[in-house]
């Protein structure tokens, strides 16, 4: 591997099998705010249009094939990246996540074999604040080699920089227009929101036990960044795409601030009018805590609108 690529770039993690059942999809949809009766196709397995919510693959790298809880720290520590320092996963935060959808997800993996194939896209030394590790995770049907989704994520290892690595490229920004949003969605979290969401397979103690959050300066547990991210994807698909999974092609957002249990989350969405060749329009968005900080920035989704159904 040439030096020009930077340390760790192209490093492939061992592939691992992933499995899900219909009940996993039901739990996921319920945990991110799918509503009865208009979204029964996400909440009831006997609905004639029963489907996976499109962002579900984002939890599979945490879940693997498990139905039981797992030791989050032990799993996170499993594979060091060649050519870079070993980072402490007890002090890692989500930086940004993007997912692209290529094929509709079957409602169960039963009878087929799926795996996550992951590789490092970049490791960036941000000095004293920490290090950013950018990875790609593809959900692949092993039998035919077809890719169902591709997720790109960056993890921020707090206070673990200064090892002499590259600073990294400037990340593209997707600012929101300077006008009132076209639509707003409000979601009230509870003290148990994270306890329910973690059952999808994301068992980081930071979201259940007050101690890790106190050590990291949050004062107690915080809600998963990916809860807010998935909740927002749900709000956008419901608002502009009639809650149909095939109407979302891409979704991404940057994690800007923590969410505390009980916070009220406000998603503000803007149509840009920019559509691609397949008729998917770019939607810009932010998520903020009512009366407080913006928690998701750089929000961008590609959604195919359904005339007469978008609640604008």
N, C-alpha and C positions, 0 to 999 in steps of 0.2 A: 504494500500500500504506500503510495507516494506521500511525502511529507506535506505537499501542497493541500492535501485533503484535510489536514488537521488531525490531532490525536483522537482516537476512538471512532473516527468517521468510517461507516461501513461495517463496524463490528456487529456481527449477528448473534443475537441471543438464541439459546436453544428453543426450537419450536415446542409448543405444548398443546395438547388436546384441550378443547373446550366443549362443554355440553350444556344444554338448557332444555327445560320442560315447559309445557304450556303454563304451569303454575308460576314459573319464573317470570314469564312475560306478564301475567296478571299482576303479580306483586310489583313489578317494575312500573307498570302503568299506574297502578293505584298510588305508588309511593311518590310519583312525580306530579300528581295532580289531575290525572284523567278524570272526567266527570260523567256521572249518570244523569240523564239517560242518553245524552247526545254522543257519548263516546263508549257506548257499550261494546263496540267492536274491539276495543282494547281491554275491556274489563270482564268479558264473559266468553268462555271458551266455546260455547255452542252457538254464538252469534254467527249468522251466515257469512259475514265479512271479517271474522276474527283474524287479527293480524298483530304482528310485533310492532311496538312503537319503534320508529326507525333508528333512534339513537341507542337502542338496547346493546349493540355490540361493544359500546364503550365500557361496560362493566365486566365483560368476559375475561380481560387480562387479570382482573382481581379474582374472579370466580373459579376459573379453570373448569374442573368437572365436578366441583363440590356441591353437595347439598348441606353439609355441616359447616359450622364456623371453622375458621383457620387462624393460625398465628400470623397476623399481618406482617409484623417486623421480620420474622424468620423468612417468610416468602419474599419480602422486598429485598432482603440481603443476599438472595441466592446467587446472582451472577455478577461479579465485578467486570467492568469494561476494561479491556486491554488498552494499555497506553495512557491511562489517566489515573489519578489517585482514587483510592476506595472511599466513597462518600458514605456518610452516616444517614441512613434512611429515616431515622427518628426525627430528623430536622429537614424534611423536604416538603415543599408546598407546590401545588399545581401552578404553572405559569400560564399556559395557553393550551387550548385544545381545539382541534379541527377534525371533522369527520366527513368523508365523502361516501355516498351510497351508490353501489353499482348494480346490485340485485336485491329483490325483496327477500327478507329473511324468512326461512320456513318457521312455522310456529313451534316446532320442536326439532332438536338435532337427532332424535331417536332414529336409528337405522342408517345413519350417515356418520361420516367422520369429518369433523371440522377442527382446524387448529389455528392458533395465532402465530404468525411469523413476524418477528420484530427485528429491527436493526437501528443502529445509531445514525442519526443524520448530522449531529454536531454536538460538541462539548465546548461550552464557552465560559471563559474565566472572567467574571465581572468584578474581580478584586475583592475587597473586604466584604461587600454584601453577600457574595456567594458564587455558585457555579450553576449554569443552566445546561441541562442535558436534554437534547431534542431527539425524540425517537419516533419511528414509524411502526404501526402495528396493523397488519392486514389479517382479516378473517378469511380463511381459505378453505374451500371444500377439497379435502385431500384427494378424493377419488378422481375428480376431473380438473383440479388445479384452478378452478374459478375463484376469483376474489369477490367477496360480497361487500366488504367495506374496507376503507383505509382510514386509519386515524393517525394524526400527527399530534404529538403532545410534547410539552416542555415541562420538566420538573426543575424547581429552583431549590438548590441545596443551600439553606441559609447559613451564612458565615463560613462557607467552605470554599472560598476562592483564594486567589493569590498564589497559585501553583505554577503560573507561567504559561497558561494556555492562551489560545486566541480569544479576542474579545467577542468575536462573532459579528455577523452582518446586521445591518439596521432592519428591524422587523417592519413589514408594511402595516400602515394604520388605516382603519376604516372609520373615520369620524362620523358622527351623526349630523344630519343637516341642522342648520340654525333656524329651525321653525318648530312649531308645536308638533308632537308626534301624531301619526295617523291613527294609532291605536295604543291603548294602555291595558295592561292585564295586572291584576293584583292577586297575590297569593300570601295568605297568612300562614306562617310556619307555627309549629307548636314546640313545646319542650321535648316532644318525642319524635319530631320529624326525622332527625338523624338516626334515631334508634330503629325506625322503620326502614329508611333508605339503606342502611348498612346491611340489611338482610339480603340485598341484591348480590352481596359477595365482597363488599368494600369494608372490611372490618378494622380499619385504622382506629386504634384506641383514642386518638385525638377527638373523635366524634362521639365518644360514649363516656369516657372517664375524665373527670375534671383535671386530674394531675398533669397529663402532657400539655394541655392548653395553658395551665398556669405557668409551667416551665417555659413555654414559648411566648409568654407575655399576653395571652388572650384572656386571662382571668378565669378560664374554665373551658368546657367543650365548645367547639364550633361545628357548624353544619358543613357537610362535605361541599367543597366547591362544585363537584360534579352533580350534586343535587340541584343547586341553583342553575347550573348549565343545562341539565336535562329538563328542569321545570320550565325554563325559558324556551327551549326547543319545542316543548309541548304548547306553550302559549302562542308561539308564532305559527305552528302548523294548524292549530285550532282557529286562529284569527284569520289567516290568509289562505290556508290550503284545505279548508273543510275537514280537517282532522284525518285526511287520507294519507297513509304512509308514502305512497308513490309521488306525492306532491312536494316532497323535500329531497333535494339533491345534495346539498352541502350545508354544514352548520359549524360556526366557530365563534369563540369568544375568549377573552383574556381575563384571568382572575385578578381582581384589583384590591379587594378587601374581604375580610372574613365576615361570615353571617352568624349571628348568635341565635340560639334557640329562642323562638318567640318573635323574631323579627318579622315585619310585614314587608314582602318583596314587591316592588313595582317594576314591571317590564314596560319600557317605552319603545315603540316600534315605528320605523319610518319606511315607507315605500320609496324606492329611488327611481322607478320607471325604467331602469336598465334591465333588459331581458336578454337571455342567451338564445341560441338558435332553436332550443327545445321549448322555449316559452317559460323558462324559469326566471322570475324576477329577483333582483338583489334587494334584500330587506336589511336595513341597518338597525341596531338596537343597543340599548344599555339596560342593565338591571341595577336598581338601587334600593337601599333600605329606606322605607318611608321616614322622612325627617333626618336621614343620615347619609352615610357614604354610598358612592357608586361601587358595586361589588363585582359587576361584569362590565368590561369595556371592549372596544374593538369588535363589537358583535356584527356578524355578517351571516346571512342565510340566503340560500337560493331556493325559492318556493314558487310552485306553479299555482297561480290563483284560480279560484273557482268563482266565476261571475255570479253575482247575486247572493253568494254565500259568505263572502268576506265581511266580517262585522267591522266596518270602518266608522 
